[in-house]
Protein backbone atom coordinates (compact mmCIF):
# COMPACT_ATOMS: atom_id res chain seq x y z
CA UNK A 1 0.00 0.00 0.00
CA UNK A 2 1.40 3.40 -1.01
CA UNK A 3 1.94 6.06 1.62
CA UNK A 4 1.63 9.77 0.92
CA UNK A 5 2.54 12.81 2.99
CA UNK A 6 0.58 16.05 2.63
CA UNK A 7 2.05 19.15 4.23
CA UNK A 8 -0.73 21.64 4.97
CA UNK A 9 -4.39 21.17 5.76
CA UNK A 10 -6.01 23.94 3.71
CA UNK A 11 -8.02 23.34 0.56
CA UNK A 12 -5.00 22.20 -1.50
CA UNK A 13 -4.02 19.51 0.97
CA UNK A 14 -7.57 18.43 1.81
CA UNK A 15 -8.61 18.04 -1.84
CA UNK A 16 -5.48 16.01 -2.63
CA UNK A 17 -6.08 13.75 0.38
CA UNK A 18 -9.75 13.23 -0.46
CA UNK A 19 -9.02 12.47 -4.11
CA UNK A 20 -6.15 10.07 -3.40
CA UNK A 21 -8.21 7.90 -1.03
CA UNK A 22 -11.08 7.97 -3.52
CA UNK A 23 -8.96 6.78 -6.45
CA UNK A 24 -6.43 4.36 -4.99
CA UNK A 25 -5.73 2.14 -2.00
CA UNK A 26 -3.30 4.21 0.03
CA UNK A 27 -2.44 5.62 3.44
CA UNK A 28 -2.16 9.37 3.85
CA UNK A 29 -0.62 11.47 6.58
CA UNK A 30 -1.71 15.13 6.64
CA UNK A 31 0.32 17.44 8.87
CA UNK A 32 -0.19 21.10 9.74
CA UNK A 33 1.61 23.55 12.03
CA UNK A 34 -1.66 24.99 13.28
CA UNK A 35 -3.91 23.52 15.95
CA UNK A 36 -6.83 23.09 13.51
CA UNK A 37 -7.68 21.86 10.03
CA UNK A 38 -8.86 24.16 7.24
CA UNK A 39 -5.97 26.59 6.85
CA UNK A 40 -7.09 30.19 6.36
CA UNK A 41 -10.63 28.99 5.62
CA UNK A 42 -11.12 27.73 9.18
CA UNK A 43 -14.38 28.85 10.78
CA UNK A 44 -15.74 28.42 14.30
CA UNK A 45 -18.60 29.53 16.56
CA UNK A 46 -17.75 32.53 18.69
CA UNK A 47 -18.39 31.40 22.31
CA UNK A 48 -19.86 34.76 23.41
CA UNK A 49 -22.25 35.43 20.51
CA UNK A 50 -22.65 32.00 18.87
CA UNK A 51 -21.97 33.72 15.52
CA UNK A 52 -20.04 31.67 12.96
CA UNK A 53 -16.73 33.47 12.51
CA UNK A 54 -14.33 33.23 9.57
CA UNK A 55 -11.20 33.14 11.74
CA UNK A 56 -8.81 34.53 9.13
CA UNK A 57 -11.11 37.03 7.44
CA UNK A 58 -14.18 36.78 5.19
CA UNK A 59 -14.46 33.88 2.76
CA UNK A 60 -17.30 34.02 0.23
CA UNK A 61 -17.12 31.06 -2.10
CA UNK A 62 -17.57 32.15 -5.71
CA UNK A 63 -16.74 30.52 -9.03
CA UNK A 64 -17.91 30.10 -12.59
CA UNK A 65 -16.40 26.61 -12.74
CA UNK A 66 -19.32 24.17 -12.44
CA UNK A 67 -16.98 21.26 -11.77
CA UNK A 68 -15.52 23.03 -8.73
CA UNK A 69 -18.97 24.15 -7.56
CA UNK A 70 -20.34 20.60 -7.80
CA UNK A 71 -17.28 19.27 -6.02
CA UNK A 72 -17.52 21.60 -3.01
CA UNK A 73 -21.26 20.98 -2.70
CA UNK A 74 -20.58 17.32 -1.97
CA UNK A 75 -19.30 18.34 1.46
CA UNK A 76 -21.71 21.05 2.58
CA UNK A 77 -25.02 22.77 2.04
CA UNK A 78 -23.98 25.92 0.20
CA UNK A 79 -26.37 28.77 0.98
CA UNK A 80 -26.86 31.59 -1.56
CA UNK A 81 -25.00 34.72 -0.53
CA UNK A 82 -24.42 37.99 -2.37
CA UNK A 83 -21.50 40.07 -1.12
CA UNK A 84 -22.54 43.75 -1.27
CA UNK A 85 -19.48 45.70 -0.17
CA UNK A 86 -19.73 49.34 0.91
CA UNK A 87 -16.93 51.91 1.14
CA UNK A 88 -16.67 54.89 3.48
CA UNK A 89 -15.10 58.02 1.98
CA UNK A 90 -15.43 61.66 3.00
CA UNK A 91 -18.28 60.97 5.42
CA UNK A 92 -20.40 59.10 2.89
CA UNK A 93 -21.02 55.42 2.21
CA UNK A 94 -20.61 54.31 -1.39
CA UNK A 95 -21.35 51.08 -3.22
CA UNK A 96 -18.46 48.89 -4.42
CA UNK A 97 -17.35 47.91 -6.98
CA UNK A 98 -17.79 51.26 -8.73
CA UNK A 99 -21.19 51.18 -10.42
CA UNK A 100 -23.77 53.61 -11.73
CA UNK A 101 -24.96 54.40 -8.20
CA UNK A 102 -21.37 55.10 -7.05
CA UNK A 103 -20.70 57.38 -10.03
CA UNK A 104 -23.93 59.36 -9.66
CA UNK A 105 -23.50 59.73 -5.90
CA UNK A 106 -19.83 60.70 -6.06
CA UNK A 107 -20.19 63.29 -8.83
CA UNK A 108 -23.70 64.38 -7.74
CA UNK A 109 -25.13 63.47 -11.15
CA UNK A 110 -28.14 61.64 -12.53
CA UNK A 111 -26.51 59.79 -15.43
CA UNK A 112 -28.06 56.96 -17.35
CA UNK A 113 -25.68 54.08 -18.28
CA UNK A 114 -24.56 55.59 -21.59
CA UNK A 115 -23.98 59.04 -20.10
CA UNK A 116 -21.98 57.57 -17.23
CA UNK A 117 -19.78 55.56 -19.57
CA UNK A 118 -19.05 58.64 -21.69
CA UNK A 119 -18.33 60.68 -18.56
CA UNK A 120 -15.84 58.13 -17.16
CA UNK A 121 -14.22 57.87 -20.59
CA UNK A 122 -13.47 61.60 -20.35
CA UNK A 123 -12.13 61.19 -16.80
CA UNK A 124 -9.69 58.44 -17.83
CA UNK A 125 -6.09 59.44 -18.46
CA UNK A 126 -5.61 58.98 -22.21
CA UNK A 127 -1.92 59.82 -22.05
CA UNK A 128 -1.21 56.40 -20.46
CA UNK A 129 -0.99 53.78 -23.20
CA UNK A 130 0.94 51.05 -21.35
CA UNK A 131 0.52 51.35 -17.56
CA UNK A 132 3.83 50.81 -15.77
CA UNK A 133 2.40 50.50 -12.26
CA UNK A 134 -0.77 50.18 -10.17
CA UNK A 135 -1.43 53.92 -10.12
CA UNK A 136 -1.17 54.31 -13.88
CA UNK A 137 -3.38 51.27 -14.40
CA UNK A 138 -6.11 52.86 -12.26
CA UNK A 139 -5.77 56.32 -13.80
CA UNK A 140 -6.04 54.82 -17.28
CA UNK A 141 -9.36 53.20 -16.35
CA UNK A 142 -11.18 55.70 -14.12
CA UNK A 143 -9.22 58.94 -13.86
CA UNK A 144 -7.82 60.87 -10.93
CA UNK A 145 -10.94 61.65 -8.82
CA UNK A 146 -12.28 58.11 -8.40
CA UNK A 147 -8.76 56.75 -8.02
CA UNK A 148 -7.88 59.19 -5.22
CA UNK A 149 -11.18 58.54 -3.43
CA UNK A 150 -11.47 54.76 -3.55
CA UNK A 151 -8.08 53.28 -4.40
CA UNK A 152 -5.14 55.46 -3.36
CA UNK A 153 -5.54 55.40 0.44
CA UNK A 154 -6.93 51.88 0.63
CA UNK A 155 -4.13 50.47 -1.54
CA UNK A 156 -1.45 52.30 0.45
CA UNK A 157 -2.80 50.81 3.69
CA UNK A 158 -3.21 47.35 2.17
CA UNK A 159 0.27 47.11 0.62
CA UNK A 160 2.28 49.47 2.84
CA UNK A 161 3.75 51.51 0.00
CA UNK A 162 2.83 54.05 -2.66
CA UNK A 163 0.55 52.55 -5.33
CA UNK A 164 2.98 53.75 -8.01
CA UNK A 165 5.57 51.36 -6.50
CA UNK A 166 3.29 48.37 -7.09
CA UNK A 167 3.19 46.47 -10.38
CA UNK A 168 0.25 47.14 -12.70
CA UNK A 169 -0.51 43.40 -12.64
CA UNK A 170 -2.01 43.69 -9.11
CA UNK A 171 -4.86 45.62 -10.70
CA UNK A 172 -5.38 43.26 -13.62
CA UNK A 173 -8.90 44.39 -14.17
CA UNK A 174 -10.96 47.13 -12.62
CA UNK A 175 -14.67 46.37 -12.57
CA UNK A 176 -16.63 49.50 -13.36
CA UNK A 177 -20.30 48.83 -13.97
CA UNK A 178 -22.56 51.22 -15.79
CA UNK A 179 -25.68 49.81 -14.15
CA UNK A 180 -26.85 49.47 -10.54
CA UNK A 181 -25.49 45.93 -10.03
CA UNK A 182 -23.72 45.95 -6.65
CA UNK A 183 -22.85 42.26 -6.33
CA UNK A 184 -19.13 42.37 -5.54
CA UNK A 185 -18.50 39.22 -7.57
CA UNK A 186 -19.52 38.45 -11.13
CA UNK A 187 -19.09 34.67 -10.99
CA UNK A 188 -22.08 32.43 -11.70
CA UNK A 189 -22.02 30.46 -8.43
CA UNK A 190 -21.77 32.24 -5.08
CA UNK A 191 -22.45 31.11 -1.55
CA UNK A 192 -21.38 30.37 2.01
CA UNK A 193 -21.60 26.91 3.64
CA UNK A 194 -24.53 26.74 6.05
CA UNK A 195 -22.49 25.23 8.87
CA UNK A 196 -19.19 26.97 8.15
CA UNK A 197 -16.07 25.90 6.28
CA UNK A 198 -14.58 23.61 8.92
CA UNK A 199 -17.35 21.07 8.33
CA UNK A 200 -16.19 20.77 4.70
CA UNK A 201 -12.67 19.83 5.78
CA UNK A 202 -13.91 17.34 8.36
CA UNK A 203 -15.90 15.53 5.65
CA UNK A 204 -13.07 15.69 3.10
CA UNK A 205 -10.64 14.18 5.60
CA UNK A 206 -12.98 11.60 7.15
CA UNK A 207 -11.64 8.55 5.26
CA UNK A 208 -10.17 5.95 7.67
CA UNK A 209 -6.93 5.86 5.65
CA UNK A 210 -6.29 9.54 6.34
CA UNK A 211 -4.36 10.41 9.50
CA UNK A 212 -4.08 14.04 10.64
CA UNK A 213 -1.32 15.40 12.86
CA UNK A 214 -1.76 19.01 13.94
CA UNK A 215 0.84 21.31 15.54
CA UNK A 216 3.41 19.36 13.54
CA UNK A 217 6.17 21.23 11.73
CA UNK A 218 7.67 20.01 8.48
CA UNK A 219 11.43 20.56 8.41
CA UNK A 220 14.69 18.75 7.63
CA UNK A 221 14.29 16.52 10.69
CA UNK A 222 10.94 15.15 9.51
CA UNK A 223 11.39 11.54 8.32
CA UNK A 224 10.06 11.14 4.75
CA UNK A 225 11.66 7.74 3.98
CA UNK A 226 8.41 5.76 3.98
CA UNK A 227 6.44 8.05 1.71
CA UNK A 228 5.93 7.43 -1.99
CA UNK A 229 5.30 11.13 -2.65
CA UNK A 230 5.00 14.39 -0.74
CA UNK A 231 2.47 17.10 -1.57
CA UNK A 232 3.78 20.36 -0.15
CA UNK A 233 1.47 23.38 0.33
CA UNK A 234 3.58 25.48 2.73
CA UNK A 235 5.71 28.55 1.88
CA UNK A 236 8.21 27.77 -0.88
CA UNK A 237 10.94 29.93 0.69
CA UNK A 238 10.53 28.23 4.08
CA UNK A 239 10.96 24.80 2.45
CA UNK A 240 14.45 25.82 1.33
CA UNK A 241 15.27 27.54 4.66
CA UNK A 242 15.16 30.94 2.93
CA UNK A 243 18.47 30.25 1.16
CA UNK A 244 17.72 32.94 -1.45
CA UNK A 245 15.98 35.24 1.03
CA UNK A 246 12.40 35.65 2.20
CA UNK A 247 9.63 36.33 -0.29
CA UNK A 248 7.56 39.43 0.44
CA UNK A 249 4.06 39.10 1.85
CA UNK A 250 1.51 41.34 3.48
CA UNK A 251 -0.38 39.95 6.42
CA UNK A 252 -3.48 41.09 8.28
CA UNK A 253 -4.50 41.23 11.93
CA UNK A 254 -7.84 41.97 13.57
CA UNK A 255 -9.33 43.97 16.43
CA UNK A 256 -12.41 42.29 17.85
CA UNK A 257 -15.56 44.13 18.90
CA UNK A 258 -18.89 42.94 20.30
CA UNK A 259 -22.28 44.66 20.45
CA UNK A 260 -25.95 43.95 21.09
CA UNK A 261 -28.00 43.93 17.89
CA UNK A 262 -26.45 45.16 14.65
CA UNK A 263 -23.13 47.05 14.47
CA UNK A 264 -22.83 48.26 10.87
CA UNK A 265 -25.74 46.73 8.94
CA UNK A 266 -23.55 44.97 6.35
CA UNK A 267 -21.06 42.12 6.11
CA UNK A 268 -18.11 44.18 4.79
CA UNK A 269 -17.47 47.92 4.83
CA UNK A 270 -14.19 49.28 3.45
CA UNK A 271 -12.52 52.44 4.74
CA UNK A 272 -10.82 54.10 1.80
CA UNK A 273 -9.16 57.06 3.49
CA UNK A 274 -5.54 56.84 4.51
CA UNK A 275 -6.13 58.51 7.91
CA UNK A 276 -8.32 55.59 9.06
CA UNK A 277 -5.75 52.96 10.13
CA UNK A 278 -7.80 49.86 9.28
CA UNK A 279 -8.76 48.77 5.76
CA UNK A 280 -12.21 47.33 6.46
CA UNK A 281 -14.66 46.09 9.08
CA UNK A 282 -16.41 42.75 8.75
CA UNK A 283 -19.46 41.83 10.82
CA UNK A 284 -19.86 38.08 10.70
CA UNK A 285 -23.54 37.65 11.54
CA UNK A 286 -24.29 39.15 8.12
CA UNK A 287 -22.48 36.24 6.42
CA UNK A 288 -25.22 33.93 7.77
CA UNK A 289 -28.50 35.81 7.19
CA UNK A 290 -30.38 32.51 7.71
CA UNK A 291 -29.39 32.64 11.42
CA UNK A 292 -30.66 34.94 14.20
CA UNK A 293 -28.36 36.35 16.87
CA UNK A 294 -29.07 38.79 19.66
CA UNK A 295 -25.40 39.78 19.90
CA UNK A 296 -23.02 40.62 17.10
CA UNK A 297 -19.27 40.38 16.60
CA UNK A 298 -17.17 42.49 14.25
CA UNK A 299 -13.51 42.81 13.36
CA UNK A 300 -11.46 45.79 12.25
CA UNK A 301 -8.87 44.54 9.78
CA UNK A 302 -5.36 46.00 9.65
CA UNK A 303 -2.63 45.26 7.12
CA UNK A 304 1.10 45.09 7.81
CA UNK A 305 4.36 43.61 6.59
CA UNK A 306 4.71 39.91 7.37
CA UNK A 307 7.09 39.19 10.23
CA UNK A 308 8.76 35.86 11.01
CA UNK A 309 5.87 34.72 13.23
CA UNK A 310 2.99 36.11 11.12
CA UNK A 311 0.69 34.22 8.78
CA UNK A 312 1.48 35.26 5.18
CA UNK A 313 -1.64 36.39 3.28
CA UNK A 314 -0.95 38.39 0.13
CA UNK A 315 2.17 37.73 -1.99
CA UNK A 316 3.66 41.09 -2.97
CA UNK A 317 5.39 39.74 -6.10
CA UNK A 318 7.62 42.76 -6.52
CA UNK A 319 10.59 42.57 -8.89
CA UNK A 320 13.00 41.32 -6.21
CA UNK A 321 10.43 38.72 -5.08
CA UNK A 322 10.00 37.32 -8.59
CA UNK A 323 13.78 37.07 -8.98
CA UNK A 324 14.03 34.99 -5.77
CA UNK A 325 11.00 32.94 -6.80
CA UNK A 326 12.70 31.88 -10.02
CA UNK A 327 15.66 30.58 -8.02
CA UNK A 328 13.36 28.60 -5.74
CA UNK A 329 11.35 27.20 -8.66
CA UNK A 330 14.55 25.88 -10.26
CA UNK A 331 15.24 23.99 -7.05
CA UNK A 332 11.70 22.58 -7.04
CA UNK A 333 12.25 21.14 -10.53
CA UNK A 334 15.04 18.96 -9.13
CA UNK A 335 12.78 17.37 -6.49
CA UNK A 336 11.31 14.19 -7.97
CA UNK A 337 9.25 13.06 -4.95
CA UNK A 338 7.53 16.38 -4.35
CA UNK A 339 4.60 18.28 -5.78
CA UNK A 340 4.30 21.94 -4.78
CA UNK A 341 0.78 23.32 -4.97
CA UNK A 342 -1.41 26.02 -3.50
CA UNK A 343 -1.00 29.70 -2.72
CA UNK A 344 2.10 29.59 -0.50
CA UNK A 345 3.99 26.85 -2.34
CA UNK A 346 3.62 28.59 -5.71
CA UNK A 347 3.71 32.20 -4.39
CA UNK A 348 0.51 33.27 -6.15
CA UNK A 349 -2.65 34.79 -4.78
CA UNK A 350 -5.34 32.20 -5.48
CA UNK A 351 -9.04 32.25 -4.63
CA UNK A 352 -10.59 29.18 -3.03
CA UNK A 353 -12.06 27.92 -6.30
CA UNK A 354 -8.70 28.26 -8.06
CA UNK A 355 -6.98 26.30 -5.30
CA UNK A 356 -9.53 23.48 -5.60
CA UNK A 357 -9.37 23.50 -9.41
CA UNK A 358 -5.57 23.24 -9.32
CA UNK A 359 -5.59 20.39 -6.78
CA UNK A 360 -8.16 18.40 -8.78
CA UNK A 361 -6.15 18.92 -11.96
CA UNK A 362 -2.88 17.78 -10.34
CA UNK A 363 -4.46 14.58 -9.02
CA UNK A 364 -6.16 13.84 -12.36
CA UNK A 365 -2.83 14.21 -14.13
SULHU-V47844 format. One record per backbone hydrogen bond with DSSP energy under -0.5 kcal/mol. NH is the residue of the N-H (numbers start at 1). CO is the residue of the C=O. Records with the same first field share a line. If there is no record, write none. Layout:
NH=CO / CO
This chain:
2=25
4=27
5=229
6=29
7=5 / 231
8=6 / 31
14=10
15=11
16=12
17=13
18=14
19=15
20=16
21=17
22=18
23=19
24=20
26=24
27=2
28=209
29=4
30=28 / 211
31=6 / 29
32=213
38=9
41=38
42=39
44=53
46=51
50=46
53=44 / 51
55=42 / 53
56=42
57=54
61=59 / 191
63=189
66=64
69=65
70=66
71=67
72=68
73=69
74=71
75=72
78=76
79=77 / 192
81=190
83=81
84=82
85=83
86=268
87=94
88=270
89=87 / 92
92=89
94=87 / 92
96=85
100=179
103=99
104=100
105=101
106=102
107=103
108=104
109=104
116=112
117=113
118=114
119=115
120=116
121=117
122=118
123=119
124=120
125=139
126=124
128=125
129=127
131=129
134=163 / 166
135=163
137=133
138=134
139=135
140=136
141=137
142=138
143=138 / 139
147=143
148=144
149=145
150=146
151=147
152=147
153=148
155=151
156=152
157=153
158=154
159=155
160=156
165=162
166=163
170=167
171=168
172=169 / 170
175=173
176=174
177=98
184=83
189=63
191=61
192=79
194=77
196=193
200=197
201=197
202=198
203=199
204=200
205=201
206=203
210=207
211=28 / 209
213=30
214=212
215=32 / 34
216=32
219=217
222=219
224=222
227=224
228=3
229=3
230=337
231=5
232=230 / 339
233=7 / 231
236=344
239=235
240=236
241=238
242=237
243=240
245=242
250=314
251=304
253=302
255=300
256=254
257=298
259=296
261=294
269=281
270=86
271=279
272=88 / 270
273=88
276=273
277=275
279=301
280=301
281=269
282=299
283=267
284=282 / 297
286=283
287=284
288=285
291=288
296=259
298=257
299=282
300=255
301=280
302=253 / 300
304=251
306=249
307=305
310=307
312=310
313=250
314=250
315=313
316=248
317=248
322=318
323=319
324=320
325=321
326=322
327=323
328=324
329=325
330=326
331=327
332=328
333=329
334=330 / 331
335=332
336=334
338=335
339=230
341=232 / 339
346=342
347=343
348=343
350=348
355=351
356=352
357=353
358=354
359=355
360=356
361=357
362=358
363=359
364=360
365=361
